[in-house]
């Protein structure tokens, strides 16, 4: 009887405290690995801070996002890059990201604000960052019904701003979207460097040539038609 009660107690503990290892795997599966981050640094899509650490927890601002988009999508090679500079009163030519901000504005990857302002230090939400990534990547022209179908499985899909729904549906369809352990997109939360690294690592993997499917060996002589 005592042994039976012990077994019941063990089962109750397992049910009350689900396996931490499994929960950790679910969470970490949507965050970039150290290897993925190092790959992004190697191709110069993202960089470390001056202390030589990546700091995936830090939140992206608009200037950092602009520079990232320029490097990833080579915006300086696009035809619109040759347009005249746009007046941005809060980004002087001495600003470290001046050229990159000019490129995202001239290529319509990012927009300014009224009064010729860019707000380079403003934090970026996940909805904004994913929409800007999709704009540079190419937003799929899904119908509203298709967008609804793509986004419905995510528990917090209703909180995605209308202007970002088609872009986020594009990112989700392409397999670039990172979510939390509950499957939430969290569109209104700040976009961290780790979040962006996850998206870019998936995109980078897409750019790399995949190994070819091996050819099937020749059939044995006994199976060859005479």
Residue frames as qw, qx, qy, qz and C-alpha x, y, z in Angstrom:
[[0.000, 0.886, 0.465, 0.000, 0.00, 0.00, 0.00],
 [0.309, -0.792, 0.107, 0.515, 2.81, 2.41, 0.88],
 [0.404, -0.138, 0.600, 0.676, 4.52, 1.65, -2.43],
 [0.222, 0.619, 0.676, 0.334, 1.26, 2.30, -4.31],
 [0.120, -0.938, -0.250, 0.207, 0.86, 5.69, -2.61],
 [0.404, -0.566, 0.336, 0.635, 4.46, 6.57, -3.47],
 [0.361, 0.207, 0.679, 0.605, 3.80, 5.86, -7.14],
 [0.061, 0.829, 0.539, 0.135, 0.66, 8.02, -7.05],
 [0.285, -0.856, -0.020, 0.431, 2.64, 10.83, -5.41],
 [0.426, -0.280, 0.509, 0.693, 5.32, 10.61, -8.10],
 [0.260, 0.499, 0.681, 0.469, 2.69, 10.78, -10.86],
 [0.091, -0.917, -0.378, 0.092, 1.10, 13.82, -9.21],
 [0.370, -0.692, 0.195, 0.588, 4.45, 15.58, -9.01],
 [0.395, 0.024, 0.627, 0.671, 5.17, 14.90, -12.69],
 [0.130, 0.701, 0.625, 0.319, 1.76, 16.30, -13.66],
 [0.213, -0.924, -0.230, 0.219, 2.12, 19.37, -11.48],
 [0.206, -0.767, 0.397, 0.459, 5.72, 20.14, -12.49],
 [0.846, 0.527, 0.077, -0.022, 5.95, 19.41, -16.22],
 [0.836, -0.048, 0.132, 0.530, 9.37, 18.49, -17.53],
 [0.105, -0.871, 0.090, 0.471, 11.52, 21.60, -17.45],
 [0.400, -0.259, 0.648, 0.594, 13.75, 20.20, -20.16],
 [0.321, 0.511, 0.726, 0.330, 10.84, 19.95, -22.61],
 [0.029, 0.935, 0.311, -0.165, 9.62, 23.48, -21.81],
 [0.296, -0.711, 0.316, 0.555, 13.13, 24.85, -22.25],
 [0.419, 0.038, 0.718, 0.555, 13.50, 23.17, -25.63],
 [0.238, 0.750, 0.599, 0.149, 10.22, 24.74, -26.81],
 [0.094, -0.949, -0.065, 0.294, 11.35, 28.20, -25.78],
 [0.364, -0.588, 0.486, 0.533, 14.90, 27.94, -27.06],
 [0.554, 0.273, 0.691, 0.376, 13.80, 26.48, -30.39],
 [0.267, 0.860, 0.369, 0.229, 12.57, 29.94, -31.36],
 [0.217, -0.929, 0.212, 0.212, 15.71, 31.78, -30.32],
 [0.640, 0.659, -0.392, 0.057, 18.94, 31.84, -32.30],
 [0.911, -0.282, -0.049, 0.298, 21.75, 29.54, -31.27],
 [0.356, -0.760, 0.291, 0.459, 25.26, 30.83, -30.66],
 [0.526, 0.002, 0.656, 0.541, 26.29, 29.20, -33.93],
 [0.298, 0.738, 0.543, 0.266, 23.56, 31.02, -35.84],
 [0.142, -0.966, -0.044, 0.211, 24.56, 34.35, -34.31],
 [0.468, -0.525, 0.478, 0.526, 28.19, 33.76, -35.26],
 [0.494, 0.345, 0.652, 0.460, 27.10, 33.01, -38.83],
 [0.138, 0.923, 0.348, 0.092, 25.31, 36.36, -39.01],
 [0.312, -0.859, 0.216, 0.343, 28.39, 38.13, -37.69],
 [0.596, -0.175, 0.593, 0.513, 30.59, 36.29, -40.19],
 [0.374, 0.518, 0.579, 0.507, 28.54, 37.59, -43.14],
 [0.155, -0.051, -0.110, 0.980, 28.35, 41.05, -41.52],
 [0.258, -0.571, -0.598, -0.500, 24.56, 41.07, -41.28],
 [0.518, -0.831, -0.116, -0.169, 24.76, 41.86, -37.57],
 [0.443, 0.518, -0.495, 0.539, 27.67, 42.85, -35.33],
 [0.596, -0.425, -0.542, 0.413, 28.77, 42.60, -31.73],
 [0.193, -0.976, -0.071, -0.069, 28.89, 45.58, -29.41],
 [0.239, 0.806, -0.457, 0.289, 32.17, 47.21, -28.47],
 [0.529, -0.524, 0.612, -0.268, 32.53, 44.75, -25.56],
 [0.232, 0.307, -0.881, -0.274, 32.63, 41.94, -28.16],
 [0.245, 0.229, 0.895, -0.296, 29.31, 40.51, -26.95],
 [0.031, -0.328, -0.702, -0.631, 26.15, 40.20, -29.02],
 [0.181, 0.173, 0.498, -0.830, 23.59, 41.01, -26.29],
 [0.110, -0.298, -0.820, -0.477, 20.55, 39.28, -27.84],
 [0.160, -0.625, -0.696, 0.315, 18.34, 40.73, -25.08],
 [0.086, -0.396, -0.021, 0.914, 18.88, 44.33, -26.15],
 [0.446, 0.691, 0.525, -0.220, 16.07, 46.05, -28.05],
 [0.477, 0.270, 0.432, 0.716, 16.55, 47.22, -31.62],
 [0.108, 0.688, 0.191, -0.692, 16.11, 50.89, -32.43],
 [0.637, 0.720, 0.218, -0.170, 15.22, 52.32, -35.83],
 [0.174, 0.833, -0.495, -0.176, 18.77, 53.27, -36.75],
 [0.372, -0.349, 0.859, 0.043, 20.07, 49.76, -35.98],
 [0.675, 0.376, 0.622, -0.131, 17.24, 48.20, -37.96],
 [0.485, 0.838, -0.081, -0.238, 17.97, 50.47, -40.92],
 [0.006, 0.699, -0.701, -0.145, 21.65, 49.46, -40.96],
 [0.531, -0.081, 0.842, -0.053, 20.72, 45.78, -40.69],
 [0.676, 0.582, 0.410, -0.190, 18.31, 45.97, -43.63],
 [0.334, 0.847, -0.344, -0.232, 20.94, 47.72, -45.76],
 [0.159, -0.525, 0.832, 0.085, 23.50, 44.99, -45.09],
 [0.577, 0.103, 0.798, -0.138, 21.14, 42.04, -45.47],
 [0.602, 0.626, 0.493, -0.053, 19.36, 43.15, -48.63],
 [0.495, -0.066, 0.343, 0.796, 22.22, 45.21, -50.14],
 [0.205, 0.848, 0.446, -0.201, 19.99, 48.22, -50.53],
 [0.134, -0.719, 0.290, 0.618, 22.92, 50.27, -51.82],
 [0.251, -0.079, 0.797, 0.543, 22.70, 48.19, -55.02],
 [0.295, 0.640, 0.707, -0.058, 19.07, 49.02, -55.72],
 [0.330, 0.522, 0.357, 0.700, 18.25, 51.58, -58.37],
 [0.250, -0.892, -0.289, -0.239, 16.52, 53.92, -55.93],
 [0.688, -0.501, -0.094, 0.516, 19.76, 54.27, -53.97],
 [0.462, 0.145, 0.219, 0.847, 20.96, 56.81, -56.52],
 [0.079, -0.851, -0.420, -0.304, 18.17, 59.27, -55.71],
 [0.101, 0.611, -0.276, 0.735, 18.96, 62.56, -54.05],
 [0.264, -0.100, -0.773, 0.568, 19.24, 62.49, -50.28],
 [0.345, -0.701, -0.526, -0.338, 16.10, 63.11, -48.26],
 [0.038, -0.541, 0.358, -0.760, 16.09, 65.85, -45.63],
 [0.705, -0.454, -0.544, 0.035, 15.84, 64.26, -42.18],
 [0.078, -0.836, 0.178, -0.514, 16.17, 66.89, -39.50],
 [0.686, -0.624, 0.317, -0.199, 16.96, 64.54, -36.61],
 [0.907, -0.052, 0.280, 0.309, 19.62, 62.55, -38.50],
 [0.096, 0.902, -0.297, -0.299, 22.52, 64.87, -39.41],
 [0.753, 0.542, -0.373, 0.007, 25.19, 63.74, -41.86],
 [0.042, 0.583, -0.727, 0.360, 27.47, 63.14, -38.87],
 [0.809, -0.213, 0.345, -0.426, 25.17, 60.40, -37.55],
 [0.312, -0.353, 0.865, 0.174, 26.82, 56.94, -37.78],
 [0.446, 0.317, 0.835, 0.050, 23.77, 55.51, -39.56],
 [0.263, 0.604, -0.015, -0.752, 23.14, 58.51, -41.83],
 [0.239, 0.333, -0.710, -0.573, 23.87, 56.70, -45.10],
 [0.033, -0.168, -0.985, -0.010, 21.90, 53.61, -44.10],
 [0.204, 0.557, 0.573, -0.565, 18.90, 55.70, -43.05],
 [0.293, 0.528, -0.276, -0.748, 19.02, 57.51, -46.36],
 [0.169, 0.158, -0.893, -0.387, 19.01, 54.16, -48.17],
 [0.056, 0.352, 0.917, -0.182, 16.00, 52.72, -46.34],
 [0.245, 0.623, 0.307, -0.677, 14.09, 55.94, -46.96],
 [0.262, 0.499, -0.464, -0.683, 14.97, 56.20, -50.64],
 [0.215, 0.061, -0.931, -0.290, 14.11, 52.54, -51.25],
 [0.621, -0.297, -0.126, -0.714, 10.84, 52.82, -49.25],
 [0.587, -0.067, -0.787, 0.177, 11.87, 50.03, -46.91],
 [0.293, -0.490, -0.584, 0.577, 11.27, 52.36, -43.95],
 [0.043, 0.797, 0.368, 0.477, 9.25, 55.54, -43.66],
 [0.222, 0.141, -0.363, 0.894, 9.91, 58.80, -41.87],
 [0.104, -0.646, -0.674, 0.341, 7.53, 60.79, -39.72],
 [0.133, 0.917, 0.295, 0.234, 5.89, 64.17, -40.16],
 [0.232, -0.951, 0.180, 0.091, 8.25, 67.07, -39.97],
 [0.631, 0.609, -0.461, 0.136, 11.01, 65.17, -41.79],
 [0.422, -0.592, 0.614, -0.309, 11.82, 63.14, -38.69],
 [0.666, 0.212, -0.706, -0.117, 13.13, 59.58, -38.46],
 [0.691, -0.571, 0.273, -0.349, 13.50, 59.06, -34.70],
 [0.593, 0.444, -0.669, 0.052, 16.65, 56.92, -35.02],
 [0.042, 0.277, -0.821, 0.497, 16.74, 56.01, -31.32],
 [0.702, -0.110, 0.143, -0.689, 13.12, 54.96, -31.10],
 [0.379, -0.151, 0.909, -0.080, 12.55, 51.34, -30.11],
 [0.465, 0.143, -0.597, -0.638, 10.94, 49.07, -32.69],
 [0.759, -0.068, 0.451, -0.465, 8.03, 46.72, -32.01],
 [0.477, -0.067, 0.849, 0.216, 8.03, 43.19, -33.37],
 [0.529, 0.673, 0.509, -0.083, 5.20, 44.10, -35.75],
 [0.208, 0.924, -0.174, -0.269, 7.20, 47.04, -37.12],
 [0.237, -0.585, 0.726, 0.274, 10.43, 45.07, -37.48],
 [0.538, 0.146, 0.822, 0.118, 8.77, 42.07, -39.13],
 [0.478, 0.794, 0.347, -0.146, 6.84, 44.34, -41.51],
 [0.095, 0.878, -0.371, -0.286, 10.03, 46.19, -42.47],
 [0.392, -0.314, 0.832, 0.237, 11.87, 42.91, -43.03],
 [0.555, 0.434, 0.710, 0.020, 8.99, 41.70, -45.21],
 [0.337, 0.896, 0.057, -0.284, 9.02, 44.97, -47.15],
 [0.028, -0.718, 0.626, 0.303, 12.68, 44.42, -48.02],
 [0.419, -0.088, 0.898, 0.102, 12.15, 40.72, -48.70],
 [0.283, -0.040, -0.618, -0.732, 8.98, 41.20, -50.74],
 [0.461, 0.083, 0.593, -0.655, 5.49, 41.09, -49.22],
 [0.082, 0.198, 0.924, 0.317, 3.32, 38.34, -50.69],
 [0.358, -0.044, -0.106, -0.927, 0.05, 39.72, -52.04],
 [0.049, -0.241, -0.960, 0.131, -2.20, 37.33, -50.16],
 [0.342, -0.552, -0.441, -0.620, -5.94, 37.87, -50.10],
 [0.370, -0.490, 0.382, -0.691, -7.49, 38.89, -46.78],
 [0.932, -0.173, -0.030, -0.317, -8.95, 35.40, -46.46],
 [0.840, 0.243, -0.384, 0.296, -5.55, 33.79, -46.93],
 [0.126, 0.518, -0.477, 0.699, -3.94, 36.13, -44.42],
 [0.658, -0.399, 0.227, -0.597, -6.65, 35.23, -41.90],
 [0.981, 0.000, -0.175, -0.087, -6.08, 31.52, -42.54],
 [0.642, 0.392, -0.455, 0.477, -2.31, 31.85, -42.08],
 [0.018, 0.456, -0.457, 0.763, -2.51, 33.87, -38.87],
 [0.728, -0.419, -0.162, -0.518, -5.45, 32.14, -37.16],
 [0.852, -0.132, -0.470, 0.187, -3.33, 29.38, -35.52],
 [0.363, 0.216, -0.439, 0.793, -1.42, 31.98, -33.48],
 [0.278, -0.589, -0.701, 0.291, -3.25, 32.66, -30.18],
 [0.136, -0.673, -0.197, 0.700, -2.58, 36.42, -30.24],
 [0.370, 0.279, 0.566, 0.682, -3.19, 36.97, -33.96],
 [0.012, -0.853, -0.501, -0.145, -5.98, 39.44, -33.19],
 [0.356, -0.831, -0.026, 0.427, -3.43, 41.84, -31.69],
 [0.535, 0.013, 0.420, 0.733, -1.49, 42.18, -34.96],
 [0.172, 0.588, 0.055, -0.789, -2.05, 45.70, -36.36],
 [0.716, 0.583, 0.338, -0.181, -4.01, 45.72, -39.60],
 [0.369, 0.859, -0.318, -0.160, -1.14, 47.32, -41.52],
 [0.115, -0.587, 0.801, 0.011, 1.24, 44.51, -40.51],
 [0.819, 0.018, 0.491, -0.296, -0.94, 41.46, -41.07],
 [0.840, 0.537, -0.058, -0.061, -0.02, 40.74, -44.69],
 [0.273, 0.739, -0.581, 0.204, 3.69, 41.28, -43.98],
 [0.426, -0.414, 0.736, -0.326, 3.69, 39.01, -40.93],
 [0.899, 0.212, 0.298, -0.242, 1.74, 36.39, -42.89],
 [0.653, 0.673, -0.345, 0.040, 4.56, 36.52, -45.44],
 [0.009, -0.627, 0.717, -0.305, 7.23, 36.03, -42.76],
 [0.692, -0.169, 0.596, -0.371, 5.23, 33.18, -41.21],
 [0.891, 0.405, 0.062, -0.197, 4.70, 31.43, -44.55],
 [0.555, 0.674, -0.463, 0.152, 8.41, 31.56, -45.32],
 [0.881, -0.253, -0.337, 0.215, 9.31, 30.02, -41.96],
 [0.389, 0.438, -0.301, 0.752, 11.19, 33.07, -40.66],
 [0.427, -0.667, -0.027, -0.610, 8.86, 33.88, -37.75],
 [0.341, 0.072, -0.804, 0.482, 9.92, 33.28, -34.16],
 [0.573, -0.560, -0.259, -0.540, 7.26, 32.76, -31.50],
 [0.280, -0.504, 0.655, -0.489, 7.22, 32.01, -27.79],
 [0.053, -0.085, 0.989, -0.111, 6.54, 28.65, -26.15],
 [0.405, 0.424, 0.654, -0.479, 2.78, 29.26, -26.29],
 [0.439, 0.420, 0.656, 0.447, 2.86, 30.08, -29.99],
 [0.049, 0.915, 0.281, -0.285, 2.36, 33.83, -29.56],
 [0.575, 0.569, 0.121, 0.576, 3.78, 36.31, -32.06],
 [0.408, -0.670, -0.247, 0.569, 3.74, 39.17, -29.50],
 [0.467, 0.603, 0.301, 0.572, 3.53, 41.85, -32.21],
 [0.123, -0.932, -0.078, -0.332, 3.36, 44.79, -29.82],
 [0.739, -0.589, 0.093, 0.313, 6.40, 43.80, -27.76],
 [0.047, 0.859, -0.418, -0.292, 9.81, 45.35, -28.52],
 [0.904, 0.383, -0.175, 0.070, 11.93, 43.57, -31.12],
 [0.591, -0.687, 0.370, 0.205, 15.15, 42.32, -29.55],
 [0.189, 0.666, -0.660, -0.291, 18.44, 41.66, -31.30],
 [0.333, -0.116, 0.935, -0.037, 17.88, 37.96, -30.58],
 [0.599, 0.528, 0.501, -0.333, 14.48, 38.08, -32.30],
 [0.465, 0.789, -0.225, -0.332, 15.98, 39.70, -35.39],
 [0.069, -0.527, 0.834, 0.148, 18.91, 37.27, -35.35],
 [0.546, 0.141, 0.813, -0.142, 16.46, 34.36, -35.45],
 [0.599, 0.704, 0.236, -0.300, 14.63, 35.80, -38.47],
 [0.293, 0.808, -0.452, -0.237, 17.88, 36.56, -40.30],
 [0.309, -0.376, 0.872, 0.060, 19.40, 33.16, -39.52],
 [0.640, 0.355, 0.668, -0.134, 16.43, 31.48, -41.18],
 [0.508, 0.831, 0.002, -0.226, 16.74, 33.80, -44.16],
 [0.013, -0.721, 0.669, 0.181, 20.50, 33.18, -44.37],
 [0.526, -0.086, 0.846, 0.005, 19.91, 29.44, -44.36],
 [0.650, 0.617, 0.403, -0.185, 17.55, 29.93, -47.29],
 [0.326, 0.874, -0.288, -0.218, 20.32, 31.72, -49.22],
 [0.280, -0.540, 0.783, 0.134, 22.87, 28.97, -48.72],
 [0.607, 0.257, -0.622, -0.424, 23.02, 26.25, -51.39],
 [0.811, -0.248, 0.396, -0.352, 21.43, 23.05, -50.17],
 [0.294, -0.320, 0.873, 0.220, 23.06, 19.69, -50.71],
 [0.552, 0.210, -0.498, -0.635, 21.85, 17.99, -53.85],
 [0.884, -0.090, 0.295, -0.350, 19.72, 14.87, -53.62],
 [0.289, -0.419, 0.817, 0.269, 22.02, 11.90, -54.23],
 [0.605, 0.271, -0.508, -0.550, 21.43, 9.96, -57.41],
 [0.903, -0.144, 0.290, -0.284, 19.91, 6.53, -57.02],
 [0.322, -0.426, 0.797, 0.282, 22.38, 3.67, -57.63],
 [0.485, 0.248, -0.609, -0.577, 21.95, 1.74, -60.88],
 [0.888, -0.111, 0.148, -0.421, 19.61, -1.24, -60.74],
 [0.542, -0.336, 0.759, 0.129, 21.22, -4.67, -60.42],
 [0.167, 0.271, -0.743, -0.589, 21.76, -6.49, -63.71],
 [0.055, 0.237, 0.970, -0.020, 19.14, -9.06, -62.75],
 [0.201, 0.649, 0.546, -0.491, 16.46, -6.31, -62.72],
 [0.117, 0.500, -0.343, -0.787, 17.41, -4.73, -66.03],
 [0.792, 0.427, 0.276, -0.338, 15.04, -5.57, -68.85],
 [0.540, -0.154, 0.680, 0.472, 16.59, -7.77, -71.48]]
